[in-house]
Structures are given as C-alpha cells and as structure tokens.
C-alpha cells in the first residue's frame, strides 16, 4: 500500500512538471522576444510581452524593462501607476522612489521630485545592500549629489563617520570636489593608518586617470597643511614621500625622507634608500647620488652603509656612462673610486654589480682588457652568486672578448648561455649577440634568420634591437646581392664597437663617398654621430643627427635621432629650448617609440 502511494505521488509530480515545462519555455521565449523588441526600440511590442511577464512574476527585472518602455513611449500615466503599485507592495526597494522622482521631473514638478528623492534617503535602514542600491540608482540618472547624501545620511544614522569612505571619495572625485575627497581619505588615515596602502592605490588610480592638475595640487596642499599642523605624524610624511615619487619629484621625496630620519632617528634610513633606488631607476642620478651619499656619511655603523656605498659609486658610473664621452682625468678618478670601494667592501656576491661595472669601465673606457676580464672571471667562479648573474656576466665576458678580437671565444660563451637559458630573456640576449656576431662576420643570411626569430621575443627591447638589425640586413641584401656595401658597413660597425674611432669614421665615410642614395646612408649618419659623441664633439653629432631627421624622418632611426638630439642639447650643449622642442617632437610625431615615457618626463621637467 505504501509503495502504491509513493508511486501515485511520483506520477502526480511528473504530471505537474510536464504541465510547467511548456509554460517555462513559453516564458523564456517571450522574454527573448521582448528583449529583442526593446533593443530594437520597438517599445510598444516590448510592452505587450513584458506586461504579462511582470504581472505573473513581479520580477524586478521585468519591472525595470516595463518602466523604461513606458517612459520611452512617453506613457507617463502607466509608468507612474506601475511605480506607485510596486512601491506600495515593496516599500523597502528605495530605488523605486528615484524612478518616481524622475517621472515628476519629466512633468516639470521639481518639488515633488525632490520630495521623492529625500523620502527615499530618509527611509534608509541598516541594510548595506539597500544603501548601495539607492546610491547607484541616483548615480544611474546623473544625481551624484543625492548619491552623496545617501551615504552621508547612512553614516549619520549608523553614528560612524568612517563608513563609506571609499564610496564617498570616489563620488567626490567624479564631481571634481577634490577637497572633500582628500578630507575623506585623511580622516580615515587619522583613524586607521593601516589603510595607507588602500588609499595610495585609490589616489594613484585617480592621478593616472586624469590630466587635471587640480587633483595633484589639491593633494599636495592637503598634505602640506596636515604636516604643518602635525609635523610628527609619520603617516603624513610617508604619504608626502609617496606623492612626490608619483610626481617624479625625487628631490622633494629625499627632503621628506630626511625629515623622517631627523624626527625619528634610525627609522628613516630605509626610506632614504628606497628613494635613492627609485630615483636611480628613473635616471635622476643627481638625487640618487645625494641619497646614497647621505647614508654613507652616517658612517659604517649605519644599517644601510653597504648598500649605499655600492649605490653611490654605481650612480657615479651610470651618470658618467650616460655622458657618452669620458676624458682621461675623469676615467682615472672613477677607476680610483672603484678600487677603493672594492678594497673596502671586498669581492663578494653583494659587490658583483660593482665588479661588472668596473670591468666595463676598464675595458671600454681605459682599454685595460686583461684586468677587466680577470674581474669577470672572478664573478663567474665566485660561490653563492646566482646562476642568472653568472650567465649575465658570461655575456659581459663574451662582449669583452669580441671587443678584444677573440671572436670565436665570444661566440662559444654566447652559445653556452643560450643553450642553458633557452626559454628565458637572458637566452634571447645571448641569441641576439650571436646573431650580431654573425653579422660582423658577413654571414648575413644566417644572422637574419636568427634575428627574425628574436623579433617575437617577450623582451620588447630585444625584439626592437633584433628588428632594427634584421631590417638593416634585409634592406641591403635586396639592394646589393654582392653585399659589398653591407660588408663595408659591418666592418666599420665592428671598429666602432672596438673604440677604433678614426678607422670607423673612415669606413663609414667611404660608404657615403661611394653612393649618394644607398639605403645605408641613414645608418651611416647615425654611426658617425655616435663616433662624434664618443669623441666629445657634440655639436657635430647634433648636426649629423639633424640630417637624419630632415631627410629620413619616416625611417626606423628617426625617433632615435630625435631623442639623441634632445638629450645632447640638454646635457651637453646647454640648449634647453632645442632640447624641449625635440622631446615634444618625439612625443607628438613618434607616439609608438620606446622613448616616449622618458621624453615626456624630460619635457615636463624642462617646462617648469
């Protein structure tokens, strides 16, 4: 008997399901058709389908679609009846009163609209979802002031001024009310300094997304005002340093880091080191050096003396190497500083950077190849040095061997690194260096095949270098099947790499004399400019680069030439107006260039 009863129940359940399936399928079909009509602005047809769907289900989505359809058809009577009936049935759906207010506004009754909006706000409970939905409803119809009022009323009702800080700050930002935005963030910082990371992320996003200088100026004024009122507030000082770094104002960041170190002895040194490293990475070598020197001057007892000592001399090297030309006296001074630093700090894993840079200085500026190679071998054989550093040092040694004329030994080292790091960037570097060595040896077709593979490298810099050399080869392989001019160029290029500047000049000049229209001529101009820079003859280099800009403005070297003109005029010829105009030219005329970010930074600095 029990089994029979269960069987009957199953049959009844199955029958009900079978009866519901067509209805559900029909509802789904009607919803799809209604959506289709709505999307195609056939609102009368959409209404015919949405009305029964809504009446049957009271679904909020159907309500919203029906409401919008009535409004689109200008049938305000039905729209108001729909809204009022739903408010009566679902009074806690406060966003409905925003819809009602919008209908009043459409009829020109501003007072009733405002009353409806305020009634919604005053009906807020302690339901976060309800509050957020009401605020979003106001934002959806462009009523940001009422969205702000929603959060402020909720804050007052909860008796907690620290809720909805991020939401209000975002709304204030949208309105351009930066003073109120800062007030929210900094009141929260006073209450909970641990939120500094989240606030910095929000401010960084805001700064990145707007070109409006009022936001940055407002933040700066707020910080200065707060620090003046509370000069010992570590959180404010950290925020000021963070802001200065965002603005690339590294010198000001250093000033604030020193202030922390003065007010909180022993607690500011790490901040100074961080500013130094960021300034160094952004090529502000003067500020980076000042930071490192400040820490070194504290003496060997300081927690960061070792790092600062290494950074100090590294910055000196990078600043001098950036100048293209190093006279004998400068070379001897820097060499003595490296020797003193290594004698003091020793040759160990933490001084590998110093050793590699010192080897570069000795070889490429002093032609002291043997001493340089000994240093690199010391790094490679040193225990506890990471493999990636050893592999990079092997590439340095390969470059040095090529410089000294030991071509096959260089190729062997490149091949070892490539084989051991096939899927890494350093492996791609090694492959590029071997391809370039093949180019120097006039094996152009093999070099090009390797370079074409590297054009897909994950490293943008390697891909760009590979593309430039590949195009150099392919353009001239097509022009001259005997490769005579390309061979002359490669030979002169190798002499330039080996610092045989006079011989390289003769080689490049020979190409210019032989042909007045060869596709290599823009490359020749570039290499002659590099020779003059290495010789410290910057005005001549500027003139040669200008010829590239004038006659080859659409070629691959054009953006390089523009950037080099700007940098030479800024750092060597002291012609700031010409430098600024060429930074601007690069930004405008070559927006896809790898140099755009650097050019924009320098352009903004020179505009000040």
Rosetta blueprint (number, residue, H / E / L):
1 X L
2 X H
3 X H
4 X H
5 X H
6 X H
7 X H
8 X H
9 X H
10 X H
11 X H
12 X H
13 X H
14 X H
15 X H
16 X H
17 X H
18 X H
19 X H
20 X H
21 X H
22 X H
23 X H
24 X H
25 X H
26 X H
27 X H
28 X H
29 X H
30 X H
31 X H
32 X H
33 X H
34 X H
35 X H
36 X H
37 X H
38 X H
39 X H
40 X L
41 X L
42 X L
43 X H
44 X H
45 X H
46 X H
47 X H
48 X H
49 X H
50 X H
51 X H
52 X H
53 X H
54 X H
55 X H
56 X H
57 X H
58 X L
59 X L
60 X H
61 X H
62 X H
63 X H
64 X H
65 X H
66 X H
67 X H
68 X H
69 X H
70 X H
71 X H
72 X H
73 X L
74 X L
75 X L
76 X H
77 X H
78 X H
79 X H
80 X H
81 X H
82 X H
83 X H
84 X H
85 X H
86 X H
87 X H
88 X H
89 X H
90 X L
91 X L
92 X L
93 X L
94 X L
95 X H
96 X H
97 X H
98 X H
99 X H
100 X H
101 X H
102 X H
103 X H
104 X H
105 X H
106 X H
107 X L
108 X L
109 X L
110 X H
111 X H
112 X H
113 X H
114 X H
115 X H
116 X H
117 X H
118 X H
119 X H
120 X H
121 X H
122 X H
123 X L
124 X L
125 X L
126 X L
127 X L
128 X H
129 X H
130 X H
131 X H
132 X H
133 X H
134 X H
135 X H
136 X H
137 X H
138 X H
139 X H
140 X H
141 X L
142 X L
143 X L
144 X H
145 X H
146 X H
147 X H
148 X H
149 X H
150 X H
151 X H
152 X H
153 X H
154 X H
155 X H
156 X H
157 X H
158 X H
159 X L
160 X L
161 X L
162 X L
163 X L
164 X L
165 X H
166 X H
167 X H
168 X H
169 X H
170 X H
171 X H
172 X H
173 X H
174 X H
175 X H
176 X L
177 X L
178 X H
179 X H
180 X H
181 X H
182 X H
183 X H
184 X H
185 X H
186 X H
187 X H
188 X H
189 X H
190 X H
191 X H
192 X L
193 X H
194 X H
195 X H
196 X H
197 X H
198 X H
199 X H
200 X H
201 X H
202 X H
203 X H
204 X H
205 X H
206 X H
207 X H
208 X H
209 X H
210 X L
211 X L
212 X L
213 X H
214 X H
215 X H
216 X H
217 X H
218 X H
219 X H
220 X H
221 X H
222 X H
223 X H
224 X H
225 X H
226 X H
227 X H
228 X H
229 X H
230 X L
231 X L
232 X L
233 X L
234 X H
235 X H
236 X H
237 X H
238 X H
239 X H
240 X H
241 X H
242 X H
243 X H
244 X H
245 X H
246 X H
247 X L
248 X L
249 X L
250 X H
251 X H
252 X H
253 X H
254 X H
255 X H
256 X H
257 X H
258 X H
259 X H
260 X H
261 X H
262 X H
263 X H
264 X L
265 X L
266 X L
267 X L
268 X L
269 X H
270 X H
271 X H
272 X H
273 X H
274 X H
275 X H
276 X H
277 X H
278 X H
279 X H
280 X H
281 X H
282 X L
283 X L
284 X L
285 X H
286 X H
287 X H
288 X H
289 X H
290 X H
291 X H
292 X H
293 X H
294 X H
295 X H
296 X H
297 X L
298 X L
299 X L
300 X L
301 X L
302 X L
303 X L
304 X L
305 X H
306 X H
307 X H
308 X H
309 X H
310 X H
311 X H
312 X H
313 X H
314 X H
315 X H
316 X H
317 X H
318 X H
319 X H
320 X H
321 X H
322 X L
323 X L
324 X L
325 X L
326 X L
327 X L
328 X H
329 X H
330 X H
331 X H
332 X H
333 X H
334 X H
335 X H
336 X H
337 X H
338 X H
339 X H
340 X H
341 X H
342 X H
343 X H
344 X H
345 X H
346 X L
347 X L
348 X L
349 X H
350 X H
351 X H
352 X H
353 X H
354 X H
355 X H
356 X H
357 X H
358 X H
359 X H
360 X H
361 X H
362 X H
363 X H
364 X H
365 X H
366 X L
367 X L
368 X L
369 X H
370 X H
371 X H
372 X H
373 X H
374 X H
375 X H
376 X H
377 X H
378 X H
379 X H
380 X H
381 X H
382 X L
383 X L
384 X L
385 X L
386 X L
387 X H
388 X H
389 X H
390 X H
391 X H
392 X H
393 X H
394 X H
395 X H
396 X H
397 X H
398 X H
399 X H
400 X H
401 X H
402 X H
403 X H
404 X H
405 X L
406 X L
407 X H
408 X H
409 X H
410 X H
411 X H
412 X H
413 X H
414 X H
415 X H
416 X H
417 X H
418 X H
419 X H
420 X H
421 X L
422 X L
423 X L
424 X L
425 X H
426 X H
427 X H
428 X H
429 X H
430 X H
431 X H
432 X H
433 X H
434 X H
435 X H
436 X H
437 X H
438 X H
439 X H
440 X H
441 X L
442 X L
443 X L
444 X H
445 X H
446 X H
447 X H
448 X H
449 X H
450 X H
451 X H
452 X H
453 X H
454 X H
455 X L
456 X L
457 X L
458 X L
459 X L
460 X H
461 X H
462 X H
463 X H
464 X H
465 X H
466 X H
467 X H
468 X H
469 X H
470 X H
471 X H
472 X H
473 X H
474 X H
475 X H
476 X H
477 X H
478 X H
479 X H
480 X L
481 X L
482 X L
483 X L
484 X H
485 X H
486 X H
487 X H
488 X H
489 X H
490 X H
491 X H
492 X H
493 X H
494 X H
495 X H
496 X H
497 X H
498 X L
499 X L
500 X L
501 X H
502 X H
503 X H
504 X H
505 X H
506 X H
507 X H
508 X H
509 X H
510 X H
511 X H
512 X H
513 X H
514 X H
515 X L
516 X L
517 X L
518 X L
519 X L
520 X L
521 X H
522 X H
523 X H
524 X H
525 X H
526 X H
527 X H
528 X H
529 X H
530 X H
531 X H
532 X H
533 X H
534 X H
535 X L
536 X L
537 X L
538 X H
539 X H
540 X H
541 X H
542 X H
543 X H
544 X H
545 X H
546 X H
547 X H
548 X H
549 X H
550 X H
551 X H
552 X L
553 X L
554 X L
555 X L
556 X L
557 X L
558 X H
559 X H
560 X H
561 X H
562 X H
563 X H
564 X H
565 X H
566 X H
567 X H
568 X H
569 X H
570 X H
571 X H
572 X L
573 X L
574 X L
575 X L
576 X H
577 X H
578 X H
579 X H
580 X H
581 X H
582 X H
583 X H
584 X H
585 X H
586 X H
587 X H
588 X H
589 X H
590 X L
591 X L
592 X L
593 X L
594 X L
595 X L
596 X H
597 X H
598 X H
599 X H
600 X H
601 X H
602 X H
603 X H
604 X H
605 X H
606 X H
607 X H
608 X L
